[in-house]
Structures are given as structure tokens and as C-alpha cells.
Amino acid sequence: MTRGYRDRADDSLLTLLGDLPELVRNLVTAEINAAKAWVSRTAKDAGMGSLWFVIVLFLLFWAIPVLLAFGIIGLASWWPAWLAALAVFVFLLLAIAVFAVLGVLRFRKVVKRENPGQAIATDVRLMKESDDDHR
């Protein structure tokens, strides 16, 4: 099946050049349509993936209290219930403190990093200084 293509071997150079704007327009239109289709498919897949993660987070939200209750009940078989609950609470506070410190350290690293805008400004400043030195 030829799909509407024709043999252009016998066409003159001027004929081929005259057809060039239409061919470029068709190519640009085809690329734009392909990009739209890709964005549509990607957005749909990302949306469905996000939905699955929301479901996972919802289930995890309810699984954590169940695990904590399990720990309290398990410890309550050896200790009084109030002491078991207090021990689990202290464990949670320690975990919160550790993760908060890790988060603060990570954000400090991010703040110290030079962003692309600052890098461009530094490059422009250096170019201006070197240009002023050569004058």
C-alpha cells in the first residue's frame, strides 16, 4: 500500500522547492499531533499511577495505627497498659526527632547548592569583569 506517496524522481528542482513549505507544514503538524498524543497518554498514565499511590497512602494511614496498637497490646502482656503505651509513644518521639534532624540536614544541603539562575548570574558577572579587564 502506497499511503498516498508518489514517485518524485522525475520532478524538477523548482517543483520540489515549491512543495517544500507544504511538506514542512505537514511535518510540523504531524509532530505537534504526535506530541499531543504523547502528552495525553502520559497524563493518563501519570494520573492512574497517582491514584494508586493515593490509595496506598490511604491504606498506610490506617495501617500505622493498627501496628502501633499491636505494639502496645503486645507490650501490655508484660507491662501495664499505660507503660506499654508510654514506651510506644517515646519510641515515636525518638523516630520523629531522628527524621526531623535528617530532613533539616537535607534542606540545609539544598539551600547551600547554587541554583541555575545564580550560576548564570555568576557567569555574566565574570564575563563583564573579564571584558572590563581587557579594555
N, C-alpha and C positions, 0 to 999 in steps of 0.2 A: 504494500500500500504506500503511495507516494505522499500522502498527507498534504497535498497542495503545493509541493515543491516543484519547480521546473528547472530544466537544464539551462544554465545561464552561460554556458561555454561560448556560445556564438554572439552574445550581447556585446555591444561596443562599450568602450570605457566611459563615454558620456552617459550612456543608458544606465550603466552600473552606478556612476556617481549621482545620477538623478534619482535613483532608487534608494540611495544611502540614507537620506533623512527619514524616510518611511521605515526602513529596516531598523534604524537606531530607535525610533519611537516605539516600534513593536517590541524591540528588545527591552527597553526601559519599562514599558507597560507589563511585559511578562515578568520581569524581575520584581516589580512592585507587587504584582499579584502573588508571586511566589513568597515574597516577604510577608504579605498579609496572611497568607495561608499558614506560614510557619508561626507567626505570632499567635494566630488563632489556636493552632494545635498546642503550642507551648503554654499559652494561658490556660487552656482547658486542662492540660496535664498538671500544671502547677496548682491550679485550683483544686483538682481532685486530690493531689498529694497533700495540700494544705488541710483539706477536710479530714484526711486520715490522721494527720498529726494532731488536729484539734480533738478528734475522738480519743487518740492515745493520751493526750494531756488530761482530758476529762476523766478517763479511767484511772490514770495515775493520781489525779487529785483525790479520788476516793480510795485508792489502794493504800496510800501512805497512812491515813488514819487507821485503817484496818491493821496494817503492820505494826503501828505504834501500840494499838490496843492489844495485839497479840503479844508484844514485848512486855507490856505492863502486866497482862494476865499471867504470862509465863513467869515473870519475876515474883509475882504475888504468891506463887506457890511456895516460895522460900522466904520471902519477906512480907511484911504487912503491905497492904494495897497502897497506902499512902506513900510508903518508902519506894515501892516499885515505880509509882507514877512520878515521884520526885527524881529518881535515878534516870528515867527516860527523859524527863524534862531537862535535866542537867546535860545529858548526852546531846540533846537537840541544841541547847545553847552553845555547847562547845563546837558542834558542827557548824552552826551559824557563824560563830566567831572566825573559825578557820576559813570558811568560804568567803566571808566578808573581807578578810585580810587578803586572800588571793585575788579577789575582784579589785580591790583598791590598788594592789601592786600592778595588776594588768592595765588598769586605766592610767596609772602613772606612766607606764611604758608607752601607751598610746599618745598621751599628751606631749611627751618629750619628742616623739617622732615628728620629723618635718613633713608637712603635707605638700602636695604638688604645687599649690599656689605659692607657698613660701619658697619652694625651690625655684620656681620661675622668677619670683621677685629677686631672689639672691643672684640668679644668673643675669638678670637685667642690670642689677646694680653693679656686678662685676664687669659686665660689658661696658657700661658707662664709665666706670673707673679706668678701665684699660684704654678706652677711647680718649679720655681726658689726658691720660699719661702720654699718649702718642702725639698729641698736638703740640 
